[in-house]
Amino acid sequence: MDMKPTGKSRLKPLLASIAMVVVGLVMIFAAWKLTHGPLPPPPPPPVEYGPKRKAFFEKEIAPLIAAEDDGNRVAIARAEARLDEVFASYRRHVPEFADALTQWGTKFQITKAMVKDKFKGTDEAGKIPTQLFADKVVSDQKLTADIANIVNGLKADFDANRDVMLSEATNRLTTADFPVPGLNTPNSQLRTAFNEELKTILEKRGWQLPIVTALSFAGSGLTTWGVERIVQQVITMLAAQMAAEAGEAGGATAVGGVGGGAAGTAAEPGGGTAIGIVAGLVVGAVVDVWMERGFKEKITAECNQFLEKMHSTVWSDSKEGLQFRFNEAVESVRDCHAATLQKIITG
């Protein structure tokens, strides 16, 4: 009697086939795992360093820039003290000038020159006290050199303060727990990045700073050209101011009467500078030397008065004086250094 296949007997071959397929897949997967290892984890989401960088700049770097700014302002006070000593030195030599001017030989030389000037339209009389003043008190060249030394002294202070700030900033950046956008190499390269970024900032501003090129490509406070520019502007301003003072005092007429001792351009050494004007005023008073016993005291007082005015003008003139120029330089240094380091650190 034939047996008909049941439903279970028909499923056995199918189940056996499925089982073999499953076993095969398992073996294939196992073999793949043995040869390829585990699947890599998905990449982590990008880290946002912006807030950390900003907080680091405000907490660690901004105070260093503020300290640099404080040091630069102390440097201005030192520059003022240097200028005070320079003019005090000039005034100490005024009595020597007055003594030399009232010697009989000098009187006769000036009187003889005045007669010659009257007929020939020359200025020989003006040259005598001008040279005497330059020899005994201060010459145009010495005044310019002394002012340049003061400006260069300020530059050296600015440079030293900048170096201290950058050195400490470098030390603090070594503790940062984030990459610094402006530093592709170790933090010791901060100065290189600083110089390059500062150059970029200045070029974007078109060098339109209160003092043109007050900051150099190398990050210095003042360039050599900037120092020369400041000195030239101060000397030119001083000559113009002193000429105005001479005119108000009535000295210009007296000087003109003996050959134009105050003539010439303001920036040109000689009669047109502040020193030439002071000495020229003396010529206008020389006619008194034969009539007044107190001439030496009078000329000493007038020279001291003009030197004091020169001193005040060089430092305090509201648009061209050294104090105004130096304060502009300090502000420019602070703003540009802050912008430079902020760009390097925060991106």
C-alpha positions as CSV (number, residue, x, y, z in Angstrom):
1,M,0.0,0.0,0.0
2,D,1.6,3.2,-1.1
3,M,2.1,5.9,1.5
4,K,1.3,9.5,0.5
5,P,3.9,12.1,1.6
6,T,2.7,14.2,4.5
7,G,3.2,18.0,4.8
8,K,6.1,17.5,7.3
9,S,7.9,15.1,5.0
10,R,7.7,17.7,2.2
11,L,9.1,20.5,4.5
12,K,12.2,18.5,5.6
13,P,14.2,19.0,2.3
14,L,13.3,22.7,2.3
15,L,14.3,23.3,5.9
16,A,17.5,21.4,5.3
17,S,18.3,23.6,2.3
18,I,17.6,26.8,4.4
19,A,19.8,25.5,7.2
20,M,22.6,24.9,4.8
21,V,22.3,28.4,3.4
22,V,22.3,29.9,6.9
23,V,25.3,27.9,8.0
24,G,27.1,29.0,4.8
25,L,26.3,32.7,5.4
26,V,27.5,32.4,9.0
27,M,30.7,30.8,7.8
28,I,31.2,33.5,5.2
29,F,30.6,36.3,7.8
30,A,33.0,34.6,10.2
31,A,35.7,34.3,7.5
32,W,35.2,38.0,6.6
33,K,35.4,39.0,10.3
34,L,38.7,37.1,10.6
35,T,40.2,38.9,7.6
36,H,38.7,42.4,7.9
37,G,38.3,43.1,11.6
38,P,35.6,45.2,13.2
39,L,33.8,48.0,11.3
40,P,35.2,51.5,12.2
41,P,33.1,53.7,14.4
42,P,31.3,56.6,12.8
43,P,33.3,59.9,12.8
44,P,32.6,62.1,15.8
45,P,30.8,65.4,15.2
46,P,33.2,68.4,14.6
47,V,34.4,70.2,17.8
48,E,33.4,73.9,18.0
49,Y,36.4,75.7,19.5
50,G,35.1,79.3,18.9
51,P,33.9,79.9,22.4
52,K,37.1,78.5,24.0
53,R,39.3,80.6,21.8
54,K,37.4,83.8,22.5
55,A,37.4,83.1,26.3
56,F,41.1,82.3,26.2
57,F,41.9,85.6,24.4
58,E,39.8,87.6,26.9
59,K,41.3,85.9,30.0
60,E,44.9,85.2,29.0
61,I,45.9,87.6,26.2
62,A,43.9,90.8,26.6
63,P,45.5,91.5,30.0
64,L,49.0,91.2,28.4
65,I,48.1,93.8,25.8
66,A,46.7,96.0,28.6
67,A,50.0,95.6,30.5
68,E,52.0,96.5,27.4
69,D,49.8,99.6,27.0
70,D,50.5,100.6,30.6
71,G,54.2,100.1,30.1
72,N,54.1,102.3,27.0
73,R,52.4,105.1,28.9
74,V,55.1,104.9,31.6
75,A,57.6,105.2,28.7
76,I,56.0,108.4,27.7
77,A,56.5,109.8,31.2
78,R,60.2,108.8,30.9
79,A,60.4,110.6,27.6
80,E,59.0,113.8,29.2
81,A,61.5,113.6,32.0
82,R,64.3,113.2,29.4
83,L,63.0,116.3,27.6
84,D,62.9,118.3,30.8
85,E,66.5,117.4,31.5
86,V,67.5,118.4,27.9
87,F,66.1,121.9,28.2
88,A,67.4,122.3,31.8
89,S,70.8,121.6,30.3
90,Y,70.3,124.3,27.7
91,R,69.2,126.9,30.3
92,R,72.3,126.1,32.5
93,H,74.5,127.4,29.6
94,V,72.6,130.6,29.0
95,P,74.8,132.6,31.4
96,E,77.9,131.5,29.4
97,F,76.2,132.8,26.3
98,A,75.4,136.1,28.0
99,D,78.9,136.5,29.2
100,A,80.4,135.8,25.8
101,L,77.9,138.2,24.1
102,T,78.8,141.1,26.4
103,Q,82.6,140.8,25.9
104,W,84.0,143.9,24.3
105,G,85.4,142.0,21.3
106,T,81.9,140.6,20.6
107,K,80.3,144.0,20.9
108,F,82.6,145.5,18.4
109,Q,82.2,142.6,16.0
110,I,78.4,142.9,16.1
111,T,78.5,146.7,15.8
112,K,80.8,146.5,12.8
113,A,78.7,143.9,11.1
114,M,75.5,145.9,11.6
115,V,77.1,148.8,9.8
116,K,78.1,146.5,6.9
117,D,74.6,144.9,6.8
118,K,73.0,148.3,6.6
119,F,74.8,149.2,3.4
120,K,75.1,145.8,1.8
121,G,71.8,144.2,2.9
122,T,73.6,141.2,4.4
123,D,73.1,139.5,7.7
124,E,76.6,139.3,9.2
125,A,75.4,140.7,12.5
126,G,72.8,138.0,12.9
127,K,75.4,135.3,12.3
128,I,77.6,136.3,15.3
129,P,75.1,135.7,18.2
130,T,73.5,132.8,16.3
131,Q,76.8,131.0,16.2
132,L,77.6,132.0,19.8
133,F,74.2,130.7,20.9
134,A,74.9,127.5,19.1
135,D,78.3,127.1,20.6
136,K,77.3,128.0,24.2
137,V,73.7,126.9,24.5
138,V,72.3,124.7,21.7
139,S,72.6,124.5,18.0
140,D,69.9,123.5,15.4
141,Q,71.7,120.2,15.0
142,K,71.9,119.5,18.7
143,L,68.2,120.3,19.2
144,T,67.3,118.0,16.4
145,A,69.6,115.2,17.7
146,D,68.3,115.6,21.3
147,I,64.6,115.3,20.2
148,A,65.6,112.3,18.0
149,N,67.2,110.6,20.9
150,I,64.1,111.1,23.0
151,V,61.9,109.6,20.2
152,N,64.3,106.7,19.7
153,G,64.3,106.1,23.4
154,L,60.6,105.8,23.3
155,K,60.8,103.4,20.4
156,A,63.2,101.2,22.3
157,D,60.8,101.1,25.3
158,F,57.9,100.2,22.9
159,D,60.0,97.4,21.4
160,A,60.9,96.0,24.8
161,N,57.3,96.1,26.0
162,R,56.2,94.3,22.9
163,D,58.8,91.6,23.3
164,V,57.7,91.0,26.9
165,M,54.1,90.8,25.8
166,L,54.8,88.3,23.0
167,S,57.0,86.2,25.2
168,E,54.3,85.8,27.8
169,A,51.6,85.2,25.2
170,T,53.7,82.4,23.8
171,N,54.0,80.8,27.2
172,R,50.3,81.0,27.8
173,L,49.5,79.6,24.4
174,T,51.4,76.4,25.3
175,T,48.6,75.7,27.9
176,A,45.8,76.1,25.4
177,D,43.7,73.0,24.9
178,F,42.6,73.9,21.4
179,P,44.4,74.4,18.0
180,V,45.3,78.0,17.3
181,P,44.1,79.0,13.8
182,G,47.0,81.4,13.1
183,L,49.7,78.9,14.2
184,N,50.4,76.0,11.9
185,T,53.5,75.1,13.8
186,P,54.4,75.1,17.5
187,N,53.6,78.1,19.6
188,S,57.2,79.2,19.5
189,Q,56.3,80.6,16.0
190,L,53.9,83.2,17.5
191,R,56.2,86.1,16.6
192,T,56.3,85.0,12.9
193,A,52.6,84.8,12.8
194,F,52.3,88.1,14.7
195,N,54.5,89.9,12.2
196,E,52.6,88.5,9.2
197,E,49.2,89.2,10.5
198,L,50.2,92.7,11.7
199,K,51.4,93.4,8.1
200,T,48.1,92.3,6.7
201,I,46.1,94.4,9.2
202,L,48.1,97.5,8.3
203,E,47.8,97.0,4.6
204,K,44.0,96.6,5.0
205,R,43.9,99.9,6.8
206,G,45.9,101.6,4.0
207,W,48.4,102.7,6.6
208,Q,46.0,105.5,7.6
209,L,47.3,105.7,11.2
210,P,47.6,108.9,13.2
211,I,51.3,108.6,12.7
212,V,52.0,107.3,9.2
213,T,53.8,103.9,9.5
214,A,53.9,104.2,13.3
215,L,54.0,100.5,13.3
216,S,56.5,98.5,11.3
217,F,56.1,95.2,9.4
218,A,58.2,93.6,12.2
219,G,55.8,94.7,14.9
220,S,58.0,97.5,16.3
221,G,56.4,100.5,17.9
222,L,57.9,103.0,15.6
223,T,59.8,102.7,12.4
224,T,63.1,104.5,11.8
225,W,61.3,106.5,9.1
226,G,58.5,107.3,11.5
227,V,61.0,108.6,14.1
228,E,62.5,110.9,11.4
229,R,59.1,112.1,10.4
230,I,58.1,112.9,14.0
231,V,61.3,114.8,14.6
232,Q,61.0,116.8,11.4
233,Q,57.4,117.7,12.1
234,V,58.2,118.9,15.6
235,I,61.2,121.0,14.5
236,T,59.1,122.6,11.7
237,M,56.2,123.3,14.1
238,L,58.6,124.7,16.6
239,A,60.2,127.1,14.2
240,A,56.8,128.4,13.1
241,Q,55.6,128.8,16.7
242,M,58.7,130.7,17.7
243,A,58.5,132.9,14.7
244,A,55.0,133.8,15.7
245,E,56.2,134.5,19.3
246,A,58.9,136.7,17.9
247,G,56.5,138.7,15.9
248,E,54.1,139.2,18.8
249,A,57.0,140.3,21.0
250,G,58.1,142.9,18.4
251,G,61.3,141.1,17.8
252,A,60.8,140.4,14.2
253,T,61.0,144.1,13.3
254,A,64.2,144.5,15.3
255,V,65.7,141.4,13.6
256,G,64.6,142.6,10.2
257,G,66.3,145.9,10.8
258,V,69.7,144.2,11.1
259,G,69.5,141.9,8.1
260,G,66.6,139.5,8.6
261,G,67.9,137.1,11.2
262,A,64.6,135.3,11.4
263,A,64.1,134.9,7.7
264,G,64.2,131.6,5.7
265,T,62.1,128.5,5.7
266,A,61.0,126.9,9.0
267,A,62.6,123.6,8.3
268,E,65.9,124.9,7.0
269,P,68.9,125.1,9.4
270,G,70.0,128.6,10.2
271,G,68.1,131.7,10.6
272,G,64.7,130.2,9.9
273,T,64.8,127.6,12.8
274,A,63.8,128.2,16.3
275,I,67.4,128.6,17.4
276,G,68.0,131.1,14.7
277,I,65.0,133.1,15.8
278,V,66.1,133.2,19.4
279,A,69.6,134.3,18.5
280,G,68.1,136.8,16.0
281,L,66.1,138.4,18.7
282,V,69.3,138.9,20.6
283,V,70.6,140.9,17.6
284,G,67.6,143.2,17.8
285,A,68.6,144.0,21.4
286,V,72.3,144.4,20.8
287,V,71.9,148.2,20.3
288,D,71.1,148.3,24.0
289,V,74.4,146.8,25.0
290,W,76.1,150.2,24.9
291,M,73.4,151.9,26.9
292,E,72.1,149.5,29.5
293,R,74.1,148.2,32.4
294,G,71.6,145.4,33.0
295,F,72.0,144.1,29.4
296,K,73.5,140.8,30.5
297,E,70.6,140.1,33.0
298,K,68.1,141.2,30.4
299,I,69.4,138.9,27.6
300,T,69.7,136.0,30.1
301,A,66.1,136.4,31.1
302,E,64.9,136.7,27.5
303,C,66.8,133.6,26.4
304,N,65.4,131.6,29.4
305,Q,62.0,132.8,28.5
306,F,62.3,131.7,24.9
307,L,63.8,128.3,25.9
308,E,61.0,127.7,28.3
309,K,58.5,128.5,25.5
310,M,60.3,126.2,23.1
311,H,60.3,123.5,25.8
312,S,56.5,123.8,26.3
313,T,55.8,123.9,22.6
314,V,57.9,120.8,21.8
315,W,56.1,118.8,24.4
316,S,52.6,120.3,24.7
317,D,51.5,121.6,21.3
318,S,48.0,120.2,20.9
319,K,48.5,119.0,17.3
320,E,52.2,118.6,16.7
321,G,53.8,118.2,20.2
322,L,55.6,115.1,21.3
323,Q,53.0,114.3,23.9
324,F,50.3,114.3,21.3
325,R,52.4,112.2,18.9
326,F,53.4,109.7,21.6
327,N,49.8,109.3,22.8
328,E,48.7,108.6,19.3
329,A,51.5,106.0,18.9
330,V,50.5,104.2,22.1
331,E,46.9,104.0,21.0
332,S,47.8,102.7,17.5
333,V,50.2,100.1,19.0
334,R,47.5,98.8,21.4
335,D,44.7,98.6,18.8
336,C,46.8,96.9,16.2
337,H,48.4,94.4,18.6
338,A,45.0,93.5,20.0
339,A,43.6,93.0,16.5
340,T,46.6,91.0,15.4
341,L,46.6,88.5,18.3
342,Q,42.8,88.2,18.3
343,K,42.9,87.2,14.6
344,I,45.7,84.7,15.3
345,I,43.9,83.0,18.2
346,T,40.2,83.2,17.4
347,G,40.5,83.0,13.6
